[in-house]
Amino acid sequence: MKRLQNILLFGLLFIGAFQGYAQPFTLNKAIQPVELKLLADTRTGHEGELGIAYFNRLKDSVMYHYVTGHDLYNFVDVLVTSVDGTPLKVSLAKDNWEVVQAQQNTVNARDGVANFKIRTWGSFGIKIEPEQPNNSIYTIAVVASPERKTYLGSAFRSINEDEMTSSGEASPSEAAGTSDDGGGANYLLYIALGVALLVIGVLAGKLMGRKGKGTTVILVLLSLVPLSSFGQDGGAVLTMEEFENWKKQQNSKHAMVMSQLAALESERKAVDKAVMDLDKTIATIRKQWDNVKLLYDAYNNGLGKCISSTPPAQAPSIPSICTDLSLDDNGYISEEEDQECAECFLEARKEFNNIRYQFEKLATIYKCTKDFSNAAISFGDDVSGFTPSGVGGLAWQTQRRNIEKSVTELEQAYDKKYGEFLQSLADAMMELNICEAKYGVEDWYDRFGYMYFEFMKDKYQRKD
């Protein structure tokens, strides 16, 4: 058990190291973004929700922040407003602060609040630009829904009468085996992926010891490492529970924030009004989370191009005797319609649906990671040509080969986890096969299930 705990601990550490590379990067060391880490909403009735409220003053012409703590299946709202109505241009960035993924101005926003609705994996940046810095107070609230795993829909349809019996031609299946991988296995993927990108960063860092004409290349490589680690603390941060209590002036947080912001008496009422307006907006947002069918229309597919919100094209429908099991908002099975049927199918269907979304997450992490790695190589290739006498180019070629080796290790990590997920999928489908047989469907896997298994096998196999 201790060994497993250590694995999980290191897994989480590597996740942190890996996700850090998804933050916007820059060559400008003057940019010191403030981290806004989403925290669990501990209030009763808000289980699974995340959020943070942040207050600061417009001290510079551009204010930089980056958001962490959310995951692929959260729906995220970013709310930005100024207390005194100062117009703010608000931009979201993913890989580079200069590449704007989404942009709004509070002048044109409803109630003066810029509201971005997004889905994304990994951290992202929020850049706020006033027309001129005037030291007025602004606030950022970021809230995230509980995880919603619904977009893949159901893989099953009602079986027809003439599909109940077998033709007798199918042979016994040997597709399934046993697996004791357990929930901790998922972290092994993240460890491997994290190590791969960590190696890429370390390889660039090792070049710091070299002096001379290759320095330009070194600086460009280091630009791929986010500068958030140099970020300075600033402003006041509240959890959603503190935000709730503070707006009611029920604890010392209200006085603390006002003191930290050095709020004038004339500003206090404006701050309180802005908080109340934000609270109403957040309440409206939370009601929207309940309408799962509209979520994917309302929220952007993601910052970047590595997130999907649609079922895989041409996925086959699997005939089943028990199709009344419905999915809840988290992708689990509700037992409302046929208790007897659900009793047999429940756990196998849970595992079946869970592994479908694990495959999706695996593919998303891999694509996002490869995109970043490709960007690193492209940067090095472009800049190495500008170094005098080609010395920087020679240094870069050596490091390029090392990065390519790390990418190969990343691909191997994907292939390993892909194989483990296939085994888990086969295991779950064999359990379903037993249940189908119990209710009169002969050779369900050999006649129907294997087609879906083969589809998943081809769909998520690496193509590069």
C-alpha positions as CSV (number, residue, x, y, z in Angstrom):
1,M,0.0,0.0,0.0
2,K,2.8,2.4,0.9
3,R,4.4,1.7,-2.5
4,L,1.1,2.6,-4.2
5,Q,0.8,5.8,-2.2
6,N,4.3,6.8,-3.3
7,I,3.4,6.1,-6.9
8,L,0.3,8.2,-6.6
9,L,2.2,11.0,-4.9
10,F,4.9,11.1,-7.6
11,G,2.1,10.9,-10.2
12,L,0.5,14.0,-8.8
13,L,3.9,15.8,-8.7
14,F,4.5,14.9,-12.4
15,I,1.0,16.0,-13.3
16,G,1.9,19.4,-11.8
17,A,5.2,19.5,-13.7
18,F,3.5,18.5,-16.9
19,Q,0.5,20.9,-16.7
20,G,2.9,23.7,-16.0
21,Y,4.1,23.5,-19.6
22,A,0.6,24.3,-20.8
23,Q,0.7,27.8,-19.3
24,P,1.3,30.7,-21.7
25,F,5.0,31.3,-22.3
26,T,6.9,34.4,-23.2
27,L,10.5,35.7,-23.6
28,N,9.5,38.8,-21.5
29,K,10.7,38.2,-18.0
30,A,8.8,41.3,-16.8
31,I,5.6,39.2,-17.2
32,Q,4.9,37.7,-13.8
33,P,1.4,36.2,-13.9
34,V,-0.5,35.5,-10.7
35,E,-1.8,32.0,-10.3
36,L,-5.5,31.5,-9.7
37,K,-5.8,28.0,-8.5
38,L,-9.4,26.7,-8.4
39,L,-10.4,25.2,-5.1
40,A,-13.2,22.8,-4.1
41,D,-16.4,24.6,-3.2
42,T,-17.0,23.2,0.3
43,R,-20.5,24.6,0.8
44,T,-23.4,22.1,1.1
45,G,-25.1,21.6,-2.2
46,H,-22.0,22.5,-4.2
47,E,-20.3,19.1,-4.3
48,G,-17.9,18.7,-7.1
49,E,-17.8,22.4,-7.9
50,L,-14.6,24.5,-8.1
51,G,-14.1,28.2,-7.8
52,I,-12.1,31.2,-6.7
53,A,-12.7,35.0,-6.4
54,Y,-9.9,37.4,-6.8
55,F,-9.5,41.2,-6.2
56,N,-6.7,43.5,-7.2
57,R,-6.0,47.0,-8.5
58,L,-5.1,48.0,-12.0
59,K,-1.5,48.9,-11.3
60,D,0.0,48.2,-14.7
61,S,-1.1,48.6,-18.3
62,V,-1.5,44.8,-18.6
63,M,-2.4,42.5,-15.7
64,Y,-1.5,38.8,-16.2
65,H,-3.0,35.8,-14.4
66,Y,-3.3,32.1,-15.1
67,V,-5.8,29.5,-14.0
68,T,-5.1,26.0,-12.7
69,G,-7.0,23.3,-10.9
70,H,-9.7,22.4,-13.4
71,D,-9.9,19.2,-15.5
72,L,-11.0,18.1,-18.9
73,Y,-14.6,17.4,-18.0
74,N,-15.3,20.6,-16.1
75,F,-17.3,23.5,-17.6
76,V,-15.5,26.7,-16.7
77,D,-16.8,30.2,-16.5
78,V,-14.4,33.2,-16.3
79,L,-16.0,36.5,-15.0
80,V,-14.1,39.8,-15.1
81,T,-15.3,43.2,-14.1
82,S,-14.1,46.6,-12.8
83,V,-15.6,48.0,-9.7
84,D,-15.9,51.6,-10.9
85,G,-16.8,50.8,-14.5
86,T,-13.3,51.3,-16.0
87,P,-13.3,49.7,-19.5
88,L,-11.3,46.5,-19.6
89,K,-10.1,44.5,-22.6
90,V,-10.0,40.9,-21.4
91,S,-8.1,38.2,-23.4
92,L,-7.7,34.4,-22.8
93,A,-4.4,32.8,-23.9
94,K,-3.3,29.1,-24.0
95,D,0.2,28.6,-25.3
96,N,1.5,32.1,-25.9
97,W,0.4,35.4,-24.3
98,E,0.4,37.0,-27.7
99,V,-1.9,34.5,-29.3
100,V,-5.4,35.4,-28.2
101,Q,-7.9,32.5,-28.0
102,A,-10.9,34.6,-26.9
103,Q,-11.4,38.3,-26.2
104,Q,-14.1,40.6,-24.7
105,N,-14.5,44.2,-23.6
106,T,-16.4,45.0,-20.4
107,V,-17.9,48.0,-22.2
108,N,-19.9,45.8,-24.5
109,A,-20.5,43.0,-21.9
110,R,-23.8,42.5,-20.1
111,D,-23.8,44.4,-16.8
112,G,-20.2,45.2,-17.5
113,V,-19.0,41.7,-16.8
114,A,-16.9,39.8,-19.4
115,N,-18.0,36.2,-19.2
116,F,-16.1,33.4,-21.0
117,K,-17.6,29.9,-21.2
118,I,-14.9,27.4,-22.0
119,R,-13.7,23.8,-21.8
120,T,-10.0,23.2,-21.7
121,W,-7.3,20.9,-20.5
122,G,-4.4,22.3,-18.6
123,S,-3.9,25.9,-17.4
124,F,-4.7,29.0,-19.4
125,G,-4.0,32.7,-19.1
126,I,-6.2,35.8,-18.4
127,K,-4.8,39.1,-19.6
128,I,-6.5,42.3,-18.5
129,E,-5.8,45.6,-20.2
130,P,-7.4,48.9,-19.1
131,E,-7.3,51.9,-21.4
132,Q,-4.8,53.3,-18.9
133,P,-3.8,52.1,-15.5
134,N,-5.8,54.1,-12.9
135,N,-5.3,51.9,-9.7
136,S,-9.1,51.1,-9.7
137,I,-10.2,47.8,-8.3
138,Y,-11.1,44.8,-10.6
139,T,-12.2,41.3,-9.8
140,I,-11.9,37.9,-11.4
141,A,-14.2,35.1,-10.5
142,V,-13.6,31.6,-12.0
143,V,-16.1,28.8,-11.4
144,A,-16.1,25.3,-12.7
145,S,-19.0,22.8,-12.8
146,P,-18.8,19.3,-11.4
147,E,-17.4,16.9,-14.0
148,R,-19.9,16.1,-16.7
149,K,-19.3,13.0,-18.8
150,T,-22.3,12.8,-21.2
151,Y,-21.2,13.8,-24.7
152,L,-20.4,10.3,-25.8
153,G,-24.0,9.3,-25.3
154,S,-25.1,5.6,-25.0
155,A,-23.4,2.9,-27.0
156,F,-26.5,0.6,-26.8
157,R,-29.8,0.1,-28.6
158,S,-32.7,-2.2,-27.9
159,I,-32.1,-5.7,-29.3
160,N,-34.5,-7.0,-31.9
161,E,-36.5,-10.2,-31.4
162,D,-34.6,-12.0,-34.2
163,E,-31.2,-11.0,-32.6
164,M,-31.8,-12.9,-29.4
165,T,-30.6,-16.3,-30.6
166,S,-27.3,-17.2,-32.1
167,S,-26.7,-18.8,-35.5
168,G,-24.3,-21.2,-33.8
169,E,-21.4,-20.2,-36.0
170,A,-19.7,-18.0,-33.5
171,S,-16.8,-19.5,-31.6
172,P,-16.1,-18.9,-27.9
173,S,-14.3,-15.6,-27.3
174,E,-10.9,-15.4,-25.8
175,A,-10.9,-11.6,-25.8
176,A,-11.0,-11.1,-22.1
177,G,-8.3,-11.5,-19.4
178,T,-7.9,-10.4,-15.9
179,S,-6.6,-7.1,-14.6
180,D,-5.8,-5.9,-11.2
181,D,-4.7,-2.5,-12.4
182,G,-7.2,-0.7,-10.3
183,G,-7.9,3.1,-10.1
184,G,-4.2,3.9,-9.5
185,A,-3.3,2.7,-13.0
186,N,-4.6,5.9,-14.5
187,Y,-1.9,7.8,-12.7
188,L,0.8,5.8,-14.3
189,L,-0.1,7.3,-17.6
190,Y,0.2,10.8,-16.2
191,I,3.5,9.9,-14.6
192,A,4.9,8.8,-18.0
193,L,3.5,11.8,-19.9
194,G,4.7,14.1,-17.2
195,V,8.2,12.6,-17.3
196,A,8.4,12.9,-21.0
197,L,7.8,16.7,-21.0
198,L,9.8,17.1,-17.8
199,V,12.8,15.6,-19.7
200,I,12.2,18.0,-22.6
201,G,12.4,20.9,-20.1
202,V,15.4,19.5,-18.3
203,L,17.3,19.0,-21.6
204,A,16.8,22.7,-22.4
205,G,17.8,23.7,-18.8
206,K,21.1,21.7,-19.0
207,L,22.2,24.0,-21.8
208,M,22.4,26.9,-19.4
209,G,25.9,25.7,-18.5
210,R,27.1,26.4,-22.0
211,K,28.3,29.9,-22.9
212,G,29.0,31.6,-26.1
213,K,27.3,31.7,-29.4
214,G,24.6,29.2,-28.6
215,T,23.0,31.4,-26.0
216,T,20.3,32.7,-28.3
217,V,19.0,29.1,-28.8
218,I,19.1,28.5,-25.0
219,L,16.9,31.6,-24.3
220,V,14.4,30.5,-26.9
221,L,14.2,27.0,-25.5
222,L,13.7,28.4,-22.0
223,S,10.9,30.5,-23.4
224,L,8.9,27.3,-23.6
225,V,9.1,27.0,-19.8
226,P,6.3,29.2,-18.2
227,L,7.5,32.1,-16.2
228,S,4.6,31.7,-13.7
229,S,7.1,30.2,-11.3
230,F,8.5,33.7,-10.9
231,G,5.0,35.1,-10.4
232,Q,4.5,37.5,-7.5
233,D,1.7,37.4,-5.1
234,G,-0.8,40.2,-5.5
235,G,-4.4,41.0,-4.7
236,A,-6.8,39.1,-2.5
237,V,-8.0,35.6,-3.1
238,L,-11.2,34.0,-1.7
239,T,-12.6,30.5,-1.9
240,M,-16.3,30.3,-2.8
241,E,-17.3,29.7,0.8
242,E,-15.3,32.8,1.9
243,F,-16.8,34.7,-1.0
244,E,-20.3,33.7,0.3
245,N,-19.6,34.7,3.8
246,W,-17.7,37.9,2.9
247,K,-20.5,39.3,0.7
248,K,-22.7,38.9,3.8
249,Q,-20.0,40.6,5.9
250,Q,-20.2,37.6,8.3
251,N,-16.5,37.2,9.0
252,S,-13.2,39.0,9.0
253,K,-12.6,38.4,5.3
254,H,-14.6,41.5,4.4
255,A,-12.4,43.8,6.4
256,M,-9.3,41.9,5.4
257,V,-10.0,42.4,1.7
258,M,-10.9,46.0,2.1
259,S,-7.7,46.6,4.0
260,Q,-5.6,44.6,1.6
261,L,-6.9,46.7,-1.3
262,A,-6.6,49.9,0.7
263,A,-10.2,50.6,-0.3
264,L,-11.4,54.1,0.2
265,E,-14.7,54.6,1.9
266,S,-16.1,55.8,-1.4
267,E,-15.0,52.5,-3.0
268,R,-16.5,50.1,-0.4
269,K,-20.1,50.4,-1.6
270,A,-18.9,49.9,-5.2
271,V,-17.0,46.8,-4.2
272,D,-20.0,45.4,-2.4
273,K,-22.3,46.1,-5.3
274,A,-19.9,44.4,-7.7
275,V,-19.8,41.4,-5.5
276,M,-23.6,41.2,-5.3
277,D,-23.8,41.4,-9.1
278,L,-21.2,38.7,-9.5
279,D,-23.1,36.5,-7.1
280,K,-26.3,36.8,-9.1
281,T,-24.4,36.0,-12.3
282,I,-22.8,32.9,-10.7
283,A,-26.2,31.7,-9.4
284,T,-27.5,31.9,-13.0
285,I,-24.5,30.0,-14.3
286,R,-25.0,27.2,-11.8
287,K,-28.6,26.7,-13.0
288,Q,-27.3,26.4,-16.5
289,W,-25.0,23.5,-15.4
290,D,-28.1,21.5,-14.6
291,N,-29.1,21.5,-18.3
292,V,-26.5,19.1,-19.6
293,K,-28.0,19.0,-23.1
294,L,-27.3,22.7,-23.6
295,L,-23.8,22.8,-22.0
296,Y,-21.9,21.7,-25.1
297,D,-23.6,24.4,-27.1
298,A,-23.1,27.1,-24.6
299,Y,-19.4,26.4,-23.8
300,N,-16.5,26.7,-26.3
301,N,-15.0,23.4,-27.4
302,G,-11.7,24.4,-25.8
303,L,-8.8,26.7,-25.9
304,G,-6.7,25.0,-28.5
305,K,-7.7,22.2,-30.9
306,C,-7.2,19.1,-28.8
307,I,-10.6,18.7,-27.1
308,S,-13.6,16.9,-28.5
309,S,-17.2,17.3,-27.5
310,T,-18.8,14.9,-29.9
311,P,-19.1,11.1,-30.0
312,P,-16.7,9.3,-32.3
313,A,-17.9,9.3,-35.9
314,Q,-19.3,6.0,-37.3
315,A,-19.4,4.3,-33.8
316,P,-21.6,1.2,-34.0
317,S,-24.6,0.8,-31.8
318,I,-24.6,-2.4,-29.7
319,P,-27.8,-4.4,-29.3
320,S,-28.7,-5.1,-25.7
321,I,-31.5,-6.6,-23.7
322,C,-31.1,-3.9,-21.0
323,T,-31.2,-0.4,-22.6
324,D,-33.3,1.2,-19.9
325,L,-30.2,2.1,-17.8
326,S,-29.8,5.8,-18.2
327,L,-26.7,7.9,-17.6
328,D,-26.5,10.6,-15.0
329,D,-24.5,13.8,-15.4
330,N,-21.3,12.1,-14.3
331,G,-21.7,9.2,-16.8
332,Y,-22.9,6.8,-14.2
333,I,-25.9,4.5,-14.5
334,S,-29.3,5.4,-13.0
335,E,-31.3,2.4,-11.8
336,E,-34.7,3.9,-12.2
337,E,-36.4,1.8,-14.9
338,D,-35.6,-1.9,-14.5
339,Q,-34.1,-2.7,-11.1
340,E,-33.7,-6.4,-11.9
341,C,-31.9,-5.7,-15.1
342,A,-29.8,-3.0,-13.5
343,E,-28.7,-5.3,-10.8
344,C,-26.7,-7.5,-13.2
345,F,-25.6,-4.8,-15.6
346,L,-24.9,-1.9,-13.3
347,E,-21.2,-2.4,-12.4
348,A,-20.2,-3.7,-15.9
349,R,-21.9,-0.7,-17.6
350,K,-20.2,1.7,-15.2
351,E,-16.8,0.3,-16.0
352,F,-17.7,0.2,-19.7
353,N,-18.6,3.9,-19.8
354,N,-15.8,4.9,-17.6
355,I,-13.2,3.3,-19.9
356,R,-14.8,5.1,-22.9
357,Y,-14.1,8.5,-21.2
358,Q,-10.7,7.3,-20.1
359,F,-9.8,6.6,-23.8
360,E,-11.0,10.2,-24.6
361,K,-8.9,11.7,-21.9
362,L,-5.9,9.6,-23.0
363,A,-6.2,10.8,-26.6
364,T,-6.7,14.5,-25.5
365,I,-3.6,14.5,-23.2
366,Y,-1.5,12.9,-25.9
367,K,-2.6,15.3,-28.6
368,C,-2.1,18.4,-26.4
369,T,1.3,17.1,-25.3
370,K,2.4,16.4,-28.9
371,D,1.3,19.8,-30.0
372,F,3.5,21.4,-27.3
373,S,6.4,19.2,-28.2
374,N,6.1,20.0,-31.9
375,A,6.0,23.7,-31.0
376,A,9.2,23.3,-29.0
377,I,11.0,21.6,-32.0
378,S,9.6,24.2,-34.4
379,F,10.9,27.0,-32.2
380,G,14.4,25.5,-32.0
381,D,14.5,24.9,-35.7
382,D,13.5,28.5,-36.5
383,V,15.9,30.3,-34.0
384,S,18.9,28.1,-34.5
385,G,19.4,29.6,-38.0
386,F,20.0,33.0,-36.5
387,T,23.0,32.2,-34.4
388,P,26.4,33.3,-35.7
389,S,28.6,30.7,-37.5
390,G,26.0,28.0,-37.0
391,V,27.4,27.1,-33.6
392,G,23.9,27.5,-32.1
393,G,22.5,25.3,-34.8
394,L,24.9,22.5,-34.0
395,A,24.0,22.7,-30.3
396,W,20.4,22.7,-31.2
397,Q,20.6,19.6,-33.4
398,T,22.0,17.6,-30.5
399,Q,19.2,18.7,-28.2
400,R,16.6,18.2,-30.9
401,R,17.6,14.5,-31.1
402,N,17.2,14.3,-27.3
403,I,13.7,15.9,-27.5
404,E,12.7,13.5,-30.2
405,K,13.9,10.7,-28.0
406,S,11.6,12.0,-25.2
407,V,8.7,12.2,-27.7
408,T,9.3,8.6,-28.6
409,E,9.1,7.7,-24.9
410,L,5.8,9.6,-24.7
411,E,4.5,7.6,-27.6
412,Q,5.6,4.4,-25.9
413,A,3.7,5.5,-22.7
414,Y,0.6,6.1,-24.8
415,D,0.8,2.7,-26.4
416,K,1.2,1.0,-23.0
417,K,-1.8,2.7,-21.5
418,Y,-3.8,2.1,-24.7
419,G,-3.2,-1.6,-24.3
420,E,-4.2,-1.6,-20.7
421,F,-7.4,0.3,-21.5
422,L,-8.2,-2.2,-24.2
423,Q,-7.9,-5.0,-21.7
424,S,-10.2,-3.2,-19.3
425,L,-12.7,-2.6,-22.1
426,A,-12.6,-6.3,-22.9
427,D,-13.0,-7.2,-19.3
428,A,-16.1,-5.0,-18.9
429,M,-17.6,-6.4,-22.1
430,M,-17.1,-9.9,-21.0
431,E,-19.1,-9.1,-17.8
432,L,-21.8,-7.6,-20.1
433,N,-21.7,-10.8,-22.1
434,I,-22.6,-12.8,-19.0
435,C,-25.5,-10.5,-18.2
436,E,-26.9,-10.6,-21.8
437,A,-26.7,-14.4,-21.7
438,K,-28.6,-14.4,-18.3
439,Y,-31.5,-12.6,-20.0
440,G,-31.6,-14.8,-23.1
441,V,-29.1,-13.2,-25.6
442,E,-26.8,-15.9,-27.0
443,D,-23.2,-15.2,-27.8
444,W,-23.7,-11.5,-27.4
445,Y,-20.0,-10.6,-27.5
446,D,-19.1,-12.8,-30.5
447,R,-22.1,-11.5,-32.5
448,F,-22.2,-7.8,-31.4
449,G,-19.8,-6.8,-28.8
450,Y,-16.6,-7.5,-30.7
451,M,-17.6,-5.0,-33.4
452,Y,-17.6,-2.2,-30.9
453,F,-14.3,-3.5,-29.4
454,E,-12.7,-3.5,-32.8
455,F,-14.0,0.1,-33.4
456,M,-12.5,1.3,-30.2
457,K,-9.3,-0.5,-30.9
458,D,-8.9,1.3,-34.2
459,K,-10.3,4.7,-33.1
460,Y,-7.8,5.3,-30.3
461,Q,-4.7,3.6,-31.8
462,R,-2.0,6.1,-32.4
463,K,-1.9,7.1,-36.1
464,D,1.5,9.0,-36.0
